[in-house]
Amino acid sequence: MASTTTRIYFDYAATTPVDARVMAAMQPYFSELFGNPSSVHFAGQRAEAALEEARAQTAALLNAHPDEIVFTSCGTESDNLALRGAAWAQRKKRGKRHILTTPVEHHAVLHTAHQLGELQGFEVELLPVDEFGRVPPEAVEAAIRPDTALVSVIYANNEIGTINPIAEIGAICRERGIPFHSDAVQAAAHLKMDVQADRVDLLAIGAHKFYGPKGVGALYVRSGTALIPAQTGGKQEHALRAGTQNVPYIVGLAEALRIAQEGTAEREQRLRPMRDRIIGQVLEEIPRARLTGHPVERLPNHASFVFEGVDGNTLLMMLDAAGYACSSGSACKTGNPQPSDVLLAIGLTPAWALGSLRVTLGADSTPEKVEAFLAVLPGIVEKVRKLGNG
């Protein structure tokens, strides 16, 4: 058991600590180089230069052009801008009102799509997913209609770690002339991003998932993709996102993305064996346990399970008391006694879905910490079952 002085963090899908190199890159723009990048004087020019350098770096890392990068406040805002902006533009230009997305999206996408349907007359259709939460490309092809305004498919699922066949889906959308958006907030920390190879038109990322600061994100918008801004005011960010840019955080995002994208292979090599150790040991030692998500096509740091007859929130509290920070799935849902939409969508019953556990590894994870965790988890699961008579 971990002592209270040596807490062990296994919730890197929820958020990550800011890398020291990112902190160092950001620091001058809080005090010395504090100008508004829209100002014409020397202080503004220096801030603008930093802003555009960060834009160019972010674009290069995504295999995009600098003019295709829009900085936002977070991944959620990037998703909102993509869905609303593209849907509104397609309706205005072509009269299209049909939105295709999936039941396993982050709520930043799903709730936005549903609001477009409920309040603004769009028809939202949810694509089928398999038992692993993957979207079959042929299902996308079959569902596209002449009035389809937008397709949105999550790159890698935050709750169950499954990676979708984004390039195949992108090719279908490209052939049919449909704007294609992907929420890559979880993916960008661990997978190589290439908007050309993946054929995406809109790609959302958020810095705090890859060791950058909270409160900053980016949206890739392929040149020629029409968007109507959801936030109006000034002409910042190519007139797509009004408001003075957060220069220190944008600099931090660019540096964090560089570190993440340049280290994907090394990070996978380090994390995957620990992930596989957790998966193998849990399924072997804990009765009535199931892996959620794809067994192979999943994020290299991500292990997720359901336990029949277990209350997930009680499990999290007992793990926390033992010194381990984990999650029941999305960090946005922790504490909610309702079963996860994602787990229900992949066919689990509420009796299973309520007993979810997500273990995500990161910079400070070690084999020793994993073994300590695996030594206590079976006993805690059994204790939770006894408390609930499960």
BELPEDA-V821842 format. One record per pair of residues at least 12 apart in sequence whose C-alpha atoms are under 10 Angstrom apart, sorted by the first residue. I is the first residue (numbers start at 1). GAP is how many residues later the second one is. Records with the same first field share a line. If there is no record, write none. Layout:
I=GAP, GAP
This chain:
1=318, 320, 321, 322, 323, 368, 371, 372, 373, 374, 375, 376
2=317, 318, 319, 320, 321, 322, 367, 370, 371, 374
3=318, 319, 320, 321
4=316, 317, 318, 319, 320
5=318
6=317, 318
7=313, 314, 315, 316, 317, 318, 362
8=312, 314, 315, 316, 317, 318, 356, 357, 361, 362, 364, 365
9=311, 314, 315, 316, 317, 350, 351, 352, 353, 354, 355, 356, 360
10=291, 292, 314, 315, 316, 317, 348, 349, 350, 351, 352, 354, 355, 359, 360, 363
11=291, 313, 314, 315, 316, 317, 318, 320, 347, 348, 349, 350, 351
12=174, 196, 197, 198, 199, 289, 290, 313, 314, 315, 346, 347, 348, 349, 350, 351, 352, 353
13=145, 146, 148, 172, 173, 174, 176, 195, 196, 197, 288, 289, 313, 314, 316, 317, 318, 345, 346, 347, 348, 349
14=144, 145, 172, 194, 195, 312, 313, 315, 316, 317, 318, 346
15=171, 192, 193, 194, 195, 196, 197, 198, 199, 316
16=191, 192, 193, 194, 195, 196, 197, 198, 346, 347
17=191, 192, 193, 194, 195, 196, 197, 345, 346, 347
18=189, 190, 191, 192, 193, 194, 195, 196, 234, 238
19=191, 192, 193, 194, 233, 236, 237, 240, 344
20=191, 192, 236
21=190, 191, 231, 234, 235, 238
22=189, 190, 191, 226, 227, 229, 230, 231, 232, 233, 234, 235, 236, 237
23=188, 189, 190, 225, 226, 228, 229, 232, 233
24=228, 231
25=223, 224, 226, 227, 228, 229, 230, 231
26=186, 187, 221, 222, 223, 224, 225, 226, 227, 229
27=221, 222, 224, 225
28=220
29=17, 18, 21, 217, 218, 219, 220, 222
30=216, 217, 218, 219
31=217
33=12, 13, 14, 17, 214, 215
34=12, 13, 212, 213, 214
35=12, 13, 212
36=12, 208, 209, 210, 211
37=12, 13, 14, 15, 199, 207, 208, 209, 210
38=196, 197, 198, 206, 207
47=198, 199, 200, 201
48=197, 199
49=198
50=197, 198, 200, 201
51=20, 194, 195, 196, 197, 198, 199, 200, 203
52=14, 15, 195, 198, 199
53=13, 197, 198, 201
54=12, 15, 17, 193, 196, 197, 198, 199, 200, 201
55=12, 13, 14, 15, 16, 163, 195, 196, 198, 199
56=12, 13, 198
57=194, 196, 197, 198, 200, 201
58=13, 160, 162, 192, 193, 195, 196, 197, 198, 199, 200
59=135, 136, 161, 195
60=134, 198
61=131, 132, 133, 134, 193, 196, 197, 199, 200, 201
62=126, 130, 131, 132, 133, 134, 141, 158, 195, 196, 199
63=130, 131, 132, 133, 134
64=130, 131, 132, 156, 157, 158, 159
65=155, 156, 157, 158
66=154
67=153, 154, 155, 156, 170, 171
68=133, 134, 151, 152, 153, 154, 155, 156, 157, 169, 170
69=133, 134, 149, 150, 151, 152, 153, 154, 168, 169
70=134, 147, 148, 149, 150, 151, 166, 167, 168, 169, 170, 171
71=133, 134, 135, 145, 146, 147, 148, 149, 165, 166, 167, 169, 170, 174, 175, 176, 178, 179, 182
72=132, 133, 134, 143, 144, 145, 146, 147, 165, 168, 169, 170, 171, 173, 174, 178
73=133, 134, 141, 142, 143, 144, 145, 168, 172, 173, 176, 177
74=111, 130, 131, 132, 133, 134, 139, 140, 141, 142, 143, 144, 145
75=33, 108, 109, 110, 111, 128, 129, 130, 131, 132, 133, 134, 139, 140, 141, 142, 143, 144
76=30, 31, 32, 33, 36, 107, 109, 128, 129, 130, 140, 141, 142
77=31, 32, 127, 128, 129, 138, 139, 140, 141, 142, 153, 164
78=30, 31, 105, 107, 124, 125, 126, 127, 128, 138, 139, 140, 141, 142, 163
79=27, 28, 29, 30, 31, 33, 73, 102, 103, 104, 105, 106, 123, 124, 125, 126, 138, 139, 140
80=28, 29, 30, 31, 32, 33, 124, 139, 150
81=31, 121, 123, 138, 146, 147, 148, 149, 150, 159, 160
82=27, 68, 70, 97, 98, 99, 100, 101, 119, 120, 121, 122, 137, 138, 139, 144, 145, 146, 147, 148
83=16, 25, 26, 27, 29, 30, 33, 66, 67, 68, 69, 96, 97, 98, 99, 119, 144, 145, 147
84=25, 28, 29, 31, 32, 66, 143, 144, 145, 146
85=140, 141, 142, 143, 144, 145, 146, 155
86=63, 64, 65, 93, 94, 95, 116, 135, 139, 140, 141, 142, 143
87=12, 26, 29, 35, 61, 62, 63, 64, 92, 139, 140, 141
88=28, 32, 34, 61, 138, 139, 140, 141, 142
89=60, 136, 137, 138, 139, 140
90=57, 58, 59, 60, 88, 89, 135, 136, 137, 138
91=31, 56, 57, 58
92=136
93=133
94=53, 55
95=52, 53, 54
96=26, 27, 49, 50, 51, 52, 53, 54
97=19, 20, 23, 24, 25, 26, 27, 49, 50, 51, 52, 53
98=19, 23, 24, 25, 26, 27, 46, 47, 48, 49, 50, 51, 52, 53
99=14, 15, 17, 18, 23, 24, 25, 26, 27, 45, 46, 48, 49, 50, 51, 52, 53
100=13, 23, 24, 25, 26, 27, 40, 43, 44, 45, 48, 49, 50, 51, 52, 53, 80
101=12, 23, 24, 25, 26, 27, 34, 39, 49, 50, 51, 52, 53, 80, 81
102=22, 23, 24, 25, 26, 27, 31, 32, 33, 38, 49, 50, 51, 52, 240, 243
103=22, 23, 24, 25, 26, 30, 32, 50, 51, 238, 239, 240, 241, 242, 243
104=22, 23, 24, 25, 29, 30, 31, 49, 50, 52, 53, 54, 55, 56, 236, 237, 238, 239, 240, 241, 242
105=21, 28, 47, 48, 49, 50, 51, 52, 53, 54, 77, 78, 236, 237
106=47, 48, 51, 52, 53, 77, 79, 224, 226, 235, 236
107=223, 225, 226, 234
108=75
109=43, 44, 45, 72, 73, 74
110=14, 16, 42
113=12, 39
122=26, 27
123=24, 25, 26
124=24, 26
125=18, 19, 23, 26
126=14, 17, 26
127=12, 13, 15, 16, 24, 25, 26
128=12, 15, 217, 218
129=216, 217, 218
130=163, 164, 215, 216, 217
131=161, 162, 163, 212, 214, 215, 216, 217
132=28, 29, 30, 31, 32, 159, 160, 161, 162, 163, 165, 166, 211, 213, 214, 215
133=23, 24, 27, 28, 29, 30, 31, 159, 160, 161, 209, 210, 212, 213, 214
134=19, 20, 21, 22, 23, 28, 29, 30, 31, 159, 160, 163, 212
135=18, 19, 27, 28, 29, 30, 31, 34
136=28, 29, 32, 33
137=27, 28, 29, 30, 31, 32, 33, 34, 35, 36
138=30, 31, 34
139=30
140=13, 28, 29, 30, 32, 33
141=28, 30, 31, 32, 34, 35
144=28, 29, 32, 34
145=31, 33
146=30, 31, 32
147=31
148=28, 29, 30, 31
149=28, 29, 30, 31
150=23, 27, 28, 29, 30, 31
151=18, 19, 22, 27, 28, 29, 30, 31, 50
152=17, 18, 27, 28, 29, 30, 31, 48, 50, 51
153=12, 13, 16, 17, 27, 28, 29, 30, 31
154=12, 27, 28, 29, 30, 31, 32, 33, 49, 50
155=12, 26, 27, 28, 29, 30, 31, 32, 33, 36, 48, 49
156=26, 27, 28, 29, 30, 31, 32, 34, 35, 141, 142, 143
157=26, 27, 28, 29, 30, 136, 141, 142, 145, 172, 173, 185
158=26, 27, 28, 29, 141, 144, 171, 172, 173, 184, 200, 202
159=27, 133, 134, 143, 144, 145, 146, 168, 169, 170, 171, 172, 181, 183, 184, 197, 198, 199, 200, 201
160=131, 132, 133, 134, 138, 139, 142, 143, 144, 145, 169, 170, 182, 183, 196, 197, 198, 199
161=25, 26, 131, 132, 133, 134, 135, 136, 137, 138, 139, 140, 141, 142, 143, 168, 197, 199
162=25, 130, 131, 132, 133, 134, 135, 136, 137, 140
163=23, 24, 28, 130, 131, 133, 134, 135, 136
164=18, 130, 133, 134
165=33, 132
166=14, 15, 16, 31, 32, 33, 34
167=27, 28, 29, 30, 31, 32, 33
168=29, 30, 31
169=29, 30, 31
170=12, 25, 26, 27, 28, 29, 30, 31
171=26, 27, 28, 29
172=27
173=26, 27, 28
174=25, 26, 27
178=23, 47
179=20, 21, 22, 23, 43, 46, 47
180=19, 20, 21, 22, 23, 42, 45
181=18, 19, 20, 21, 22, 23, 38, 39, 40
182=16, 18, 19, 20, 21, 22, 23, 38
183=19, 20, 21, 22, 23, 36
184=18, 19, 20, 21, 22, 35
185=18, 19, 20, 21, 22, 23, 24, 25, 32, 33
186=18, 19, 20, 22, 23, 24, 113
187=17, 18, 22, 23, 111, 112
188=16, 17, 18, 19, 21, 22, 69, 72, 73, 76
189=16, 17, 18, 19, 20, 21, 22, 67, 68, 70, 71, 72, 74, 75, 78, 110, 112, 173
190=19, 20, 70, 71, 73, 74, 75, 76, 77, 78, 109, 110, 111
191=69, 70, 72, 73, 74, 76, 77, 108, 109
192=68, 69, 70, 71, 72, 73
193=68
195=25, 26, 27
196=26
199=23
200=20, 21, 22
201=18, 19, 20, 21, 22, 23, 24
202=17, 18, 19, 20, 21, 23
203=15, 16, 17, 18, 19
204=13, 14, 15, 16, 17
205=12, 13, 14, 15, 48, 52
206=12, 13, 47, 51
207=42, 43, 45, 46, 47, 48, 49, 50
208=44, 45, 48
209=47, 48, 51
210=43, 46, 47, 48, 49, 50, 51, 152
211=41, 42, 44, 45, 46, 48, 49, 151, 152
212=37, 38, 39, 40, 41, 42, 43, 44, 45, 47, 48
213=35, 36, 37, 38, 39, 40, 43
214=35, 38, 39
215=31, 34, 35, 38
216=29, 30, 31, 32, 33, 34, 35, 36, 37
217=32, 33, 36, 37
218=32, 35, 36
227=13
228=12, 13
229=12, 13
230=12
231=12
264=36
267=33, 34, 95, 96
268=31, 32, 33
269=31
270=30, 31, 92, 93, 95, 96, 97
271=28, 29, 30, 31, 89, 90, 91, 92, 94, 95, 96
272=27, 28, 29, 30, 31, 89
273=27, 28, 94
274=26, 27, 28, 29, 87, 91, 92, 93, 94, 95, 96, 97
275=24, 25, 26, 27, 28, 29, 84, 85, 86, 92, 95
276=19, 20, 24, 25, 26, 27
277=26, 90, 93, 94, 97
278=24, 25, 26, 81, 89, 92, 93, 95, 96
279=12, 16, 23, 24, 25, 26, 80
281=90, 93, 94, 97
282=21, 23, 92, 95, 96
283=22
285=89, 92, 93
286=21, 91, 92, 93, 95, 96
287=20, 21, 91, 94, 95
288=18, 19, 20, 21, 22, 64
289=16, 17, 18, 19, 20, 21, 63, 66, 67, 92
290=14, 15, 16, 17, 18, 62, 66
291=12, 13, 14, 15, 16, 65, 66
292=12, 13, 14, 50, 51, 54, 56, 61, 64, 65, 66
293=12, 49, 50, 53
299=61
300=60, 61
301=58, 59, 60, 61, 64
302=56, 57, 58, 59, 60
303=54, 55, 56, 57, 58
304=23, 24, 25, 52, 53, 54, 55, 56
305=23, 24, 47, 48, 50, 51, 52, 53, 54
306=22, 37, 42, 45, 46, 47, 48, 49, 50, 51, 52
307=44, 45, 46, 47, 48, 49, 50, 74, 78, 83
308=41, 42, 43, 44, 45, 46, 47, 48, 73, 77, 82
309=41, 42, 43, 44, 45, 46, 72, 73, 75, 76, 77, 79, 80, 81
310=41, 42, 43, 44, 45, 46, 71, 72, 73, 74, 75, 76, 77, 78, 79, 80
311=17, 26, 40, 41, 42, 43, 44, 45, 46, 70, 73, 74, 76, 77, 79
312=15, 16, 17, 22, 23, 24, 25, 27, 40, 41, 42, 43, 44, 45, 46, 69, 72
313=14, 15, 21, 22, 23, 24, 41, 42, 43, 44, 71
314=21, 41, 66, 67, 69, 70, 71, 73, 74
315=12, 13, 40, 41, 42, 62, 65, 66, 67, 68, 69, 70
316=12, 18, 19, 39, 40, 41, 42, 64, 65, 68
318=59, 62, 63, 65, 66
319=54, 57, 58, 61, 62
322=51, 54, 55, 58
323=50
324=35, 45, 48, 49, 52, 53
325=33, 34, 35
326=31, 32, 33, 34, 35
327=29, 30, 31, 32, 33
328=12, 25, 26, 27, 28, 29, 30, 31
329=13, 14, 27, 28, 29, 30, 31
330=12, 28
331=27
336=18
337=17
338=12, 15, 16
339=12, 13, 14, 15, 16, 17
340=13, 14, 15, 16
341=12
343=13
351=39
355=26, 29, 30
